[in-house]
Amino acid sequence: MRGSGQPHTGQTESCVGIFWLHDGKLIIDTTPVSMAEPYGTALTHPSGHIDHWERLQRTGAVPADVEYEEEPRGRVVFDGREQRFHLMADKCILGRRDVVAGIMEVMHLPDDTAVSTDEHYRCRHCLAGRRQ
């Protein structure tokens, strides 16, 4: 399941990945944790936000005049030391329980997933001091 934002039928493996909230809809690109790339003691998605956003722009899935960091975004990684998933996202995403639940469902994340903000994930609204 890559880029679809929809779970495959029968897929139950938890995933790592990147995501955005664009025009009220989730855009998610995932990798099953068994295929994730090591990054220090963590396992992470092989594609970064910049590269994947540019692919989305080339296909017309997102506007060409919107930069990847302008929209609320986040990432899920698996911490090997803690043996726990971490969902890090913009406050504009974390403030919406329905969106967080959607990410958890699509990525098959366990209930004990750590959910937090991260200074890397601040959209244009958060940087301007207002939330969506």
N, C-alpha and C positions, 0 to 999 in steps of 0.2 A: 504494500500500500504506500505509494509515494505520490504526494501531491494532490490526492483526491479529496482528502478531508472526510472520507467515508470509510468505515471499517469494512474489511473484506469479510464475506460470510465465512464463519468458522474460525476466523483468526482470533487467537486468545493471547498471543505473546505480547508482552508489554513492549512499548517502543520509546525511542528517544527521537527528538526532532526539533524543528523550528516551526513557528507559527506567527500569524498576524491576524488582527481584526480589521478588516477592510470593508467599508460600507456596511457594517453590521454583520458581516459574514466571516467565519473562520476560514483561513487559508492555512493548511497544515501540510508539511512535508515530513515524512517519518521514515525511520529505519528500525526494524526489529532489533531489540537489544542484543540478540545473538549475532547480529551482523554489524554492530556499532563499532566505531573506531576508538581506540584508546587515546586518551588525552590526559596525561599524568595518571592519577589513580581513578579517573572517571572514564566512562564510555559515553561517546557522543555521536551525534549525527554528522556524517561526512561533509555535508554541504553547509555553507555559511549563509547568513541572511542576504548579504550583498549579491552573491552569485545566483542564489535561487530567485531573488526579486528580479534580477536582470533577465533570467529565463522567463519569468512570468510576464515581464514587459514585452519581450520579443513575441510572445504568443498572444498578446493582447488581453491577458487575464487581469492585468492591473494597468492603470494609466501610465503612459511613458513619462509624464511630467511630475510624477510623485516619487520621491526618493524613498528607499527602503526603510530609513529610520524615522520617517514622518508618521507612519501608521503605528498604532499600538502593536507590540510584538513581544515574543518571548522564546524560550527554549526549555526543553526537557533533557536532562542528563541523568545518568546512573552513576552514583558515587560508590565505587568498589570498596572503599574502607567501611563505609556505613551500611553497605548493601541496601541502598535506598535510592529511590528516584527523587529528583528535585525539579520542580516546575518553577521557573523564574520568569516573571513577566512584568510588563508595564502596569501601573496602577489602574489605568483605564480598562484593562482586562481583569485584573484581580478584583476590582470593585463590582464585577458582574458575575454572580454565582452561576448563572445559566451558561455563560461562556466558559468558565473554569470547568464546570461539569461536562460540557461538550468536549473540551480538550481531554479531560480524564477518560471519557468514554471512547473517543476515537483512538486514543493512544493506549487503551487498555491498562491504565495506571492503577496500582493498588491504592487502597484507602489511606495507607500510611505515607503517601507521597508528600514530601515537604513542599510547601507552597510559599513563595516569597517574592519580594521585589528584588531588583538588581539595578545598579546604576547604569548599566549598559542599555537597559530597556526603558527609555523615557521618550514618549512620542512628542510631537509638536505641541499637543495640548498640555501635557504635563510640564514640558519645559517652559511654557507660557504661564504656568501657575493655575491652569483650569483643567478640569477633567471632562471627558466626553459624557 
